[in-house]
Amino acid sequence: MSTRLKPFVCLAAGLATVACGSEQAPAPAPTTEAAPALVARPAELRLDGVDPCTLFTEPQLDELKITEQPEPLPVDNQREGPTCSLPVAKGEPHYTYYVEAITGADLAAWLTGDRHKSSKNTEPGQVERFPALTHYGRGGAPSDCETLVGVAEGQTLRVQLYPVTRGAFDQRQLCELSAGAAALAVRTLGSRG
């Protein structure tokens, strides 16, 4: 057989063949998905007993364009800790911030633990020098964005921005607004000593 035909005969013999002649195909590298590294926490800002509605000063509420009094929500199957609703409801677009004090989960739970979802994008970052995750759905129209801040060991401040007016924001805008509100809440929490 001509040496020019040998590669074609090998290919025709089957793509699953590991070796053709004396040349070996490289073995595929094992795939292990490592959790992204998070920045070190600069302090411990405990959330035990914190009412999330008190995490915003009047000037901060004005900065966020909150139009109604912050309202505590009951802890239910969708919320893991005390939660405050902060609506922006005058003029368009309408949207609501949900600020939640989670005292039973660290950021690692969203990276590799029981809160990790393959249907969500989870991007590491930081808010006010604290480790944080940006968490939102993959594909489709943007429906919300969560900023999760690891304010203390085993505790997470969650700030979710939920647009009531559909189509008013793209995903980047939702996440920027959520991160901005989270930064204000962390500043207030840090100022309490």
Secondary structure, DSSP 8 states (H G I E B T S, - for coil): --TTTHHHHHHHH-TT-SEETTEE-----------------SS----TT--GGGSS-HHHHHHTT--S--EEE---TT-SS-EEEEEE-SSSS-EEEEEEEESS--THHHHTSTT--TTEEEEEEEETTEEEEEEEESSSS---EEEEEEEETTEEEEEEEEESSTTS--HHHHHHHHHHHHHHHHHHHHHT-
